[in-house]
Amino acid sequence: QREARATAKLLHPNIVPVYDLGLDDDGSPIIVLKRIEGVEWASIIRDGARAAEAYGAADLLEHNLRILVALCNAVSLAHARGVLHRDLKPENVMIGSFGEVYLVDWGIAVGMREDLRSRLPLAADQKEIAGTPCYMAPEMLGAVGTLSERTDVYLLGAILHEILTGEPPHLGTFKQIMASILTSRFTYGPEVPAELAEIAQRAMAQRPEDRYASAEELKQRIEWYLRHRGYIALAVEARKKLAEMKLAATSDGAESEVRERLYHLFAECRFGFRQAMRALEDDD
């Protein structure tokens, strides 16, 4: 009943609709949901070949980020209706045959407003641990702060972490997972774009007040990255050329050859930085 009532309250293209709640011939409860022809996101989030074959995804990172944006939209609607999902993870996202994105499994959803008490348990009353440990936010253990919209923001950040690294943020034995939830500060290698690393780190900040204030704010930052990804790559390449230029300036060789090499690198470097700066005026 909780899942049906929570889901039925949330009419959104990225949330699977509830058609009916009732009893079958044996008196067992049934929920009638829209039938989804597709797969769990978890089955393709790390499988570029399968994502390309099923959905024409030429770029797995971009494909996953656009799914995450759609997921942020669904979560934003839920929060606007006063509902907290609490179990956001790739296994609870279905991808339809034509790329439709559906957030499912609202079984442990809670309400964030007093007027929802008759339909859902309230977040303020929750004392038990509920959710999926390898994605959990610290406050879900009752350790830091209380449940809020920023709890779901952490879970969205945990999914972004999995997109970037191929694994959920908290791994190991039960004791190791608990320690990770309570203490982790995440860092990323050079293979992860610095802008996405920064987004994930802020979304998964230990203190809720240090995270993005809403799923909408997180979504906007991911969309910013998607819009400017090509120009960010130009800036990265320009930084590499700048490093080559500094190295060339101290290299041995004929003065004319060094000078020609420096001018060539300078032209490439200046072009890359200028193009990136024009497009990224809103980025420090």
C-alpha positions in Angstrom: 0.0 0.0 0.0 2.8 2.4 0.8 4.5 1.8 -2.5 1.2 2.2 -4.5 0.2 5.3 -2.6 3.7 6.9 -3.0 3.9 6.1 -6.7 0.3 7.1 -7.5 1.0 10.5 -6.1 3.8 11.1 -8.5 2.6 11.6 -12.1 5.8 12.1 -14.2 7.2 10.8 -17.5 10.1 9.3 -15.6 8.1 7.5 -12.9 6.2 4.3 -13.8 2.5 5.0 -13.3 0.2 3.0 -11.1 -3.1 1.9 -12.7 -4.7 0.0 -9.8 -4.4 -1.3 -6.3 -6.5 -4.2 -5.1 -6.8 -7.8 -4.2 -6.5 -10.9 -6.3 -8.8 -14.0 -6.1 -6.8 -15.3 -3.1 -7.1 -12.0 -1.2 -3.4 -11.1 -1.8 -2.6 -7.4 -2.5 -1.7 -6.5 -6.1 -0.4 -3.3 -7.7 -1.1 -2.9 -11.4 1.7 -0.8 -13.0 2.5 0.2 -16.5 4.4 -2.7 -18.3 7.9 -1.7 -19.2 9.6 -3.4 -22.2 13.3 -2.8 -21.4 16.2 -3.5 -19.0 17.5 -2.5 -15.6 20.0 0.4 -16.0 22.3 -1.7 -13.8 22.7 -4.2 -16.7 24.1 -1.7 -19.1 25.6 1.1 -17.0 29.1 -0.4 -17.5 28.5 -2.3 -20.8 29.2 0.1 -23.7 28.7 -2.6 -26.3 25.3 -3.5 -25.1 24.2 0.1 -24.6 25.4 0.8 -28.2 23.5 -2.2 -29.6 20.2 -1.6 -27.7 20.1 2.2 -27.6 22.6 3.5 -30.2 24.8 4.9 -27.4 28.0 5.9 -29.2 29.4 7.4 -25.9 28.7 5.4 -22.8 29.5 8.3 -20.4 27.2 10.7 -22.2 24.5 8.1 -22.4 24.7 7.4 -18.6 24.8 11.1 -17.7 21.6 11.7 -19.7 19.9 8.9 -17.9 21.0 10.5 -14.6 19.5 13.8 -15.7 16.2 12.1 -16.4 16.4 10.5 -13.0 17.1 13.9 -11.4 13.9 15.1 -13.0 11.9 12.3 -11.4 13.4 12.9 -8.0 12.8 16.6 -8.3 9.1 16.0 -8.9 8.9 13.6 -5.9 10.6 16.1 -3.6 8.2 18.8 -4.8 5.3 16.5 -3.7 7.0 15.9 -0.4 8.2 12.4 -1.1 11.7 11.0 -0.4 12.7 7.8 -2.4 15.6 6.6 -0.1 16.7 3.8 -2.4 18.1 5.4 -5.6 20.4 3.0 -7.5 20.8 1.7 -11.0 18.8 -1.5 -10.1 15.8 0.7 -9.5 15.9 2.4 -12.8 14.3 0.8 -15.9 15.3 1.8 -19.5 12.5 1.2 -22.0 13.0 -0.1 -25.5 13.1 3.4 -26.9 15.3 4.9 -24.2 12.5 5.9 -21.8 13.8 6.2 -18.2 11.6 5.1 -15.3 12.4 5.3 -11.6 10.8 2.4 -9.8 10.6 0.7 -6.4 9.1 3.2 -4.0 8.7 0.6 -1.2 10.7 2.5 1.4 9.7 6.0 0.4 8.8 8.4 3.2 7.0 11.7 3.4 8.6 15.0 4.3 5.4 16.9 5.2 2.9 16.4 8.0 0.0 16.3 5.6 1.4 13.1 4.1 1.2 11.2 7.4 -1.9 9.3 6.5 -0.4 8.0 3.3 3.3 7.5 4.1 5.6 7.2 7.1 7.3 10.5 7.8 11.0 11.0 7.4 11.2 12.7 10.8 9.9 9.5 12.5 12.4 7.1 10.8 14.7 5.4 13.3 15.5 2.1 11.4 18.3 1.7 8.8 16.7 1.4 5.4 18.2 1.5 1.9 21.0 -0.2 0.0 24.3 0.0 2.1 26.7 0.4 -0.8 25.0 3.7 -1.8 23.9 5.0 1.6 24.3 8.6 2.9 25.6 9.0 6.5 22.3 10.3 7.8 20.6 7.1 6.7 22.5 5.5 9.6 21.3 8.2 12.0 24.9 9.5 12.2 24.8 12.9 10.6 21.8 15.2 10.3 18.2 14.0 9.4 16.7 12.6 6.3 15.9 15.4 3.7 16.0 16.1 0.0 19.8 16.2 0.3 19.7 12.5 1.3 18.4 11.6 -2.2 21.0 14.1 -3.7 23.7 11.9 -2.0 22.3 8.8 -3.6 22.2 10.5 -7.0 25.9 11.4 -6.4 26.6 7.8 -5.5 25.2 6.7 -8.9 27.4 9.3 -10.6 30.3 7.8 -8.7 29.4 4.4 -10.2 29.2 5.9 -13.7 32.7 7.4 -13.2 34.4 4.5 -11.6 32.4 1.4 -12.4 31.6 0.6 -8.8 29.3 1.9 -6.0 31.0 4.2 -3.5 30.9 1.8 -0.4 32.4 -1.6 -0.8 33.8 -4.4 1.3 32.6 -6.3 4.4 29.7 -5.0 6.3 32.1 -3.3 8.8 34.1 -1.7 5.9 30.9 -0.5 4.2 29.7 1.1 7.5 33.0 2.8 8.0 33.0 4.1 4.4 29.5 5.6 4.7 30.6 7.5 7.9 34.1 8.6 6.9 34.7 8.6 3.1 35.9 11.6 1.2 36.1 10.6 -2.4 39.0 11.4 -4.8 39.3 10.4 -8.5 42.1 9.7 -10.8 43.1 11.6 -13.9 40.9 9.4 -16.1 37.8 11.1 -14.5 37.1 14.6 -15.9 37.8 17.1 -13.2 34.4 18.8 -13.5 32.5 15.5 -13.0 34.8 14.6 -10.1 33.9 17.9 -8.4 30.2 17.3 -9.0 30.3 13.9 -7.5 32.4 15.1 -4.5 29.9 17.8 -3.7 26.9 15.6 -4.1 28.4 13.1 -1.7 29.7 15.5 0.9 29.5 14.0 4.4 27.5 16.9 5.8 24.1 17.4 4.1 24.5 21.2 4.1 27.7 20.9 2.0 25.8 19.1 -0.8 23.8 20.5 -3.7 20.6 21.9 -2.2 18.3 19.9 -4.5 18.2 17.3 -7.3 17.4 20.2 -9.6 20.6 22.0 -8.7 22.6 18.8 -9.3 20.9 18.2 -12.6 21.7 21.7 -13.8 25.4 21.2 -13.1 25.4 17.8 -15.0 23.7 19.5 -17.9 26.2 22.3 -17.8 29.0 19.7 -18.2 27.1 18.0 -21.1 26.7 21.3 -22.9 30.3 22.3 -22.5 32.0 19.0 -22.7 33.7 19.7 -26.0 35.0 23.1 -24.9 36.3 21.5 -21.6 38.2 19.0 -23.7 39.7 22.0 -25.6 40.9 23.5 -22.3 42.4 20.3 -21.2 44.3 19.9 -24.5 45.4 23.5 -24.3 46.8 22.9 -20.8 48.8 19.9 -22.3 50.2 22.2 -25.0 51.1 24.8 -22.4 53.1 22.1 -20.5 54.8 21.1 -23.8 55.6 24.8 -24.4 57.3 25.2 -21.0 59.3 22.1 -21.6 60.3 23.2 -25.1 61.5 26.6 -23.7 64.1 24.8 -21.7 65.1 22.2 -24.3 68.5 22.1 -26.1 68.7 22.6 -29.8 69.2 25.2 -32.4 67.6 28.5 -31.5 65.6 28.7 -34.7 64.2 25.2 -34.2 63.2 25.9 -30.6 61.7 29.3 -31.6 59.6 27.7 -34.3 58.5 24.9 -31.9 57.5 27.5 -29.3 55.5 29.7 -31.7 53.7 26.6 -33.0 52.7 25.4 -29.5 51.8 29.0 -28.5 49.4 29.3 -31.4 47.7 26.0 -30.5 47.6 26.8 -26.8 46.1 30.3 -27.4 43.5 29.0 -29.8 42.3 26.3 -27.3 42.1 28.6 -24.4 40.3 31.4 -26.3 37.7 29.0 -27.7 37.2 27.4 -24.2 36.9 30.8 -22.5 34.3 32.1 -24.9 32.1 29.1 -24.2 32.8 28.7 -20.4 32.3 32.3 -19.2 30.3 31.0 -16.3 33.2 28.7 -15.1 36.1 29.8 -13.0 
